[in-house]
């Protein structure tokens, strides 16, 4: 994997000695130092040198217009929109998310019925928007398993994605169908890329739920550089899905010294030993969970004693033997 850095000098500050940024921060009650510190954090999430790019990100956010978003929900548990709503609130992360104009999101918007449909249609007509899709897309029975406003969700996704700057598939269900696509399902659930094919730009942010910082960083990358981040063959950005969880796991030292948990609650489990024998998929899963973490950057699954379920990988839900199958240590 080769990451391409834009080595051109940072964009100049906004007119008036960064005046617009000061105004933006003052209205949110956020100290400028905290904001720049968070921009450094986002640069790190994007695998960019923080010292070189923090100010450039801050400048871009100060002058960029609000980006219209159409957020669609299919077969899902709303875990990703819940993650979005709990994005380190109220911190600089909230300020980043305030750069978005959420023109359509069923869970939050005030309009209903035809008024809600008009909001979506008006945004499509105006163009220049980003589509966010949460949840699987059922294709069986001509899409009858999920309809919005009397229309099959399949048709709505195709319409919205067709005119979008990009479509961001958030969460495991939008990535490749998730649990609705598990064996025995009858809805014909698929992910966004499976539905749309090779046409529109689709960025995948899998996870159950996705880490909201990866969504934030993806949007910030576009606002800062005018292009979407480089991604792998499945559409997952390298910055978020380019390194094994195992390599940055807080339990790595125990793996290297051969200390493994053998049963839930045993001495090794209480002392934070490696969970490989308990079914942890970290050595085979690429994601930035241990680095970026969850819950306002406080922790991650393996840090609190749970195994990695590989929820960012294709069809992780149909693992033979179940999630917690004991694995040979020489896998």
N, C-alpha and C positions, 0 to 999 in steps of 0.2 A: 504494500500500500504506500503510495506517495501522496503526501498532502501538498497542495499548491498554495503558497502564500503570495498575496499581493504585496510586493515590496515597494510600491509607490508611497510617497510620504503621506502622513495623516492629513485628512481634509482640514482646512482652516476652521477655527472656531467661528461660531455664529457672530453676526455683527454686534458691535458694542461689547467687546471683551467677553464673549460667551454669554451675552445678556439674555438671549432666549432660553438658554439652559438654566440660568439663575432663576428666571421667572417661573419656568416649569417646575423646578425643585421647590421654590418657595410656596407655590400653590399647593404642593403635596406635603409640605412640612418635612422635607428630607434634606439633611445636610449634604452639601456638595461632596464632601469627602466620602460619605457613605455611598453616594451614587457612583463615584469613580471606583470605589472599592468593589462595588457590585459589577461594574463594567469589566474590571479586571477578572473577576470570577467568571463572567460570561466568556471572555476571551479564552480563559483556561478551558472552559467546557468545549469551546470550538477548536481546541488544540492549536490556538494561536498564542504567540508570545504576549503575555499580559502587559508588560511594560510598553511595548510598541503599539498595542492596539486598543488599550482601554480608552484613551482619549479619543481615538477615531470613532469608536462605538458611541461614546458619549456625544460627540459632535453630530453624528448621524441621527441619533435619537432626538436631539434638540431641534433639528430643522426638518425632519421627515414628516410628511402629512400622515394623518391617521389612515391605517390600512383597513379597508372594508373586509369583513369576514362573514361567510355564510357557514354556519355550523349545523350539520345534518346528523340526525340520530336514527340509526336503524335498530337491529336486534342487539341490545346491549343492556348493561346494568347501570349506565350513567357514571361509571367509575372515573372516566377520563374528564368529564365536565366537572365532577366533584374535585378532582385533582387540580383542575384549572382554577376553580374558585378558592382553593386553599393554598394558592401560590405565595407562601411566605408573607401573608397579609398582616399588617400594612408595612411593607418594606420597599426598597427600590424595585423588587420584582413586580409589585403592583403598578409602579410607574411604567415599567416596560409594557405590561399588558394593557395599560391605558392608552398606548399608542395604537391600539386596535379599535376599530369601529364594528362591534358585533351587530350586524344588521339583521341577522336571523339566527335564532337559537331557541328551539321550542321550549326548553326547560326554563328559560329566564325571561323571554320577551313578554312585554305587556300586551301587544296586539294578539288577537286570536282569529281563527277562521279566515275569511277573505282578506282581512287587514294584514294578517301575518303572511299570507300568500303574496300579497302585493309588495310587502317589504322585500321578499326574496326576488320577485320578478323585476322590481325596480333596480335592485342591485345588479342583477344579471344584465339588464339593459344598459346600465351605466358602464359596466366593465371595470377592469382594474382591481378585482377582488381576489381573495384567496378562499378556497373551499376547504373546510375541515370536516372530515367524515368520521364519525364514531359509531361503532357497531357493525355487525355483519350485515350483508345484503342478501336477503332470501330471493332466490331465483325460481324456485319451484312454483307450479300453479300460476305461471305468468306473473309472479311477484305478489300474489294475493296475500301472502303471509305478513306483509308489512306495507301498509298504504298510508299516505298522508294527504289529507284534503281530497280523498277519492282517487288518488293516483298511486300507482305502484312506486315504491321507494327506488326500485331499479331505474325507472324513467327519470325520477327527480335527480338522482346522482349523476346520470349521464348528461342531463341538461345543465346542471350547475357546473360540473367538471369541464364541460365542453368550452365554457367561456372564461374559466378561471386562469389566473396567472400560474397557479399550481394547485394541486389537491393534496392535502396532508391527511394521511390515514393514521388516526391516533388510536393506540391500543391494539391489543391482540386480535380482537374480533374484526376490526377494519383492515388489519394486516392480511390475515388469511382465513377469516371466518370464525376463529375462536371456538368457544364451546358450542355455539349453535351449529358448527360444522363437524362436531365430533361424530364418531361412528354411531349409527342408529338414528341420527337426526333426519327429519323429513322435509325441512324447509329449503334444502339446496343452498345453504348459506355459503357465501364466498366473500373474499376480501375485495378491496377497491381495485387493485391492479388486475385481479382475475376478471372483474367485470369490464373494466375499461380497455384492457389490452395495452398495446404499445403506443397509443396515441397521446393523450394528455400527460403532462408532467405529474407524477405521483411520488410523494415523499412519504416513506413509511416510518412511523415512530411506534413500534410495537412495545408491549409491556402490559401487565395486567395489575394496575393501570400503567399507562405511559408515565414517564417522569416529566412533569410539567416544565422543568428546566430545559429539557431537550426541545420542547415546543417553543419556549421562549428564545432559546439560542438559534433555532432555525429561522424564526421571524427576524431576529436581530441581524443574522447573517445577511438576509435579503435586504433589510433596510440600510445596512452599512455598505455592502458591496454591490448591490443591484443584481445579485444572482443567488441561486439556491446552493446549499453546500453539496460538495461531492458525495456520492453515495455508492453503495455496493450494488450488485446485480439484483437485489431484492428491493432496492429503493431506500435502504437504511443509511442515513448519513454516517460517514466514517468517524466523525467526531464523537458520536454517541454509541456506535456499535462496531468499533474497530479494534478493540482490545479485550482479551479474555478477562472475565470477572476474576478468575483465579489469580491473575497476575497482580491485581490490586486488592485482593481480599485481605481483610484484617487478620484472618486465620492462616495466611500463607506460611508464616514461620513454623506453625505446628505441622503443616503438611510436609515441609522440608525436613523437619526433625523426626518425622514418623510418628507423631502423636495424633491419634484419631479417636473420635467419639464412637463407642461401640453400642451404646443404647441410650435412648432419650433419658436425660436426667442423671446420667452417670457422672463420675468425677470429672472425666474429660469434657463432657458437655458443660458442666458447671464452670470449668476453667477456660472455656473458649477454644477447645481444640478443633482440629479440622473435621468437617462434616462429610467428607468424601464417602466414607463407608455407609453413611446414612442416606445416600442417594443424591447428594449435592451435584448439580450439573454445571457448577461454575467453571471447571476446567475445559468444558466444551461449549461455553456460551460467551459471546462477545457483547458486552454492554458496559456502560460507565456507572452502574449502580453504586459500587463501593466508593467511587470518587465523588460523584455529585450528590449522592444519597437522597433520602426522602425526608418528609416532615421538617421542612425548613433546614435542610442539610444536616440533620442530626444523626441519621442512622440508615442502615440498609438491612435487607433480610438476613444475610449471613452474620452480620454484626450483632443481631439480637438473638441468635441461636437457631434460626430457621435455615433450611437448605435452599439453594437456588433451584427454582423449578424450570429454568430455561424458558420463561414466558415470552422472550423476545425471538425465539426460534420458531420456524415453521412447524405447525401441528404438534406443539409440545403437549397438548392435552391428551393425545392418544399414545402416551408412553407405555410400552409393554410392561405389565407388572405393576403399574401405578406410579405415582410421583415419588413415593418413599421406599421404593425397592432398594434393598441393600445391594451395593455394587462391589464387585471385586476391586481390590486396591490397585491391581495392575492394569485396569482399563486404559 
